[in-house]
């Protein structure tokens, strides 16, 4: 394990997945890490979850392959600087 890294899997029924997602993130942000990365499988789901979080006043940025390089760098910069504390990303973030 890496010092200071918390990883979690939450299994939820499909019909309430979005609700659980919001509640878990809000709880973690109140009580736990100062920042987090949420990985998704597709660019579309990355965008959808990013919009969902923003509607619930969770400041986040997204990072996926449909963004321009400048947009990707901007998202990473905002996340690294602490302007936003949630990065929603596809596997492009691991590169």
N, C-alpha and C positions, 0 to 999 in steps of 0.2 A: 504493500500500500504506500501511496505517496502522502507525505506529511501535509495536512491541511486540506486534502481532497476528499470530498464526500460524494459518493455515487449511490444512486437509488433507482430502483425499478418499482413502479406502482402498477399493479394489475387491476384494471377496472372493467366493468361491463361497457361494451361499445356504445350503448345508447346514452351513457352519462360521462363519457371520457372527457369531454370539454369542461364540464363542471368540475370534475375531480382535478383536472389540470390546473385550473384557475385557483382552486382552494389550496392545493398542495404548494403551488408557487407562492401564493400570498403568505402562507404559513411559514415556508422556508425563508422568505425574504424578511419577515418580521423577527424570526428567532434564530436564523442560522447564518449562512454565508452572505457576504456582502455582494457577491456577484455569482452568476451561474451561466452555463451554456446548456441550451436545450437542443438536442439533435433530433432531426426529423428525416424521413426517408426521401421526400420529394421536394422540389422547389415550390410546388403548389402548397403543400402542407406547411412548409416553412413560412410562406407568405400568410396563409390563413391563421396560423397560430400567432404570428407577430401582430396581425390586425386584432385578433381576439384579446391578446394581452393589453394592447394599447387602449382598447375599449373599456378595459377594467383598470385603467390608470396604472398599469405596470409599464414603466418606460423600458423599451427594448429596441433593438435593431435586428435586422435579418442579414444573413449572409448565405448566398446561394449562387449557382452558376449563371442564372439569368441576369444578374446584376453586372454592370460594367466594372472594370477593374477599379475605376475611381470610386464607385459606390461601395465596392467591397472594402477598399482601404479606408473610406470614411466610416463605415460601420465598425471596422476593427479599431480605428482610432477612438471613436466614441466609447466603445466598450473598455478598451485599455485605460483610457483616461478617467473612467468612472462617471462620465456623463450619463450613461445608461448602465444598469447593472444586470441586464439579461440580454444574452446573444442567442437568437434562434437561428440554427444553422443546419445545412446539409453537410455531407462529408467534405465539401469544398473547404471547410474550416480546418480540417485536419492536414491540409497540404501546406 
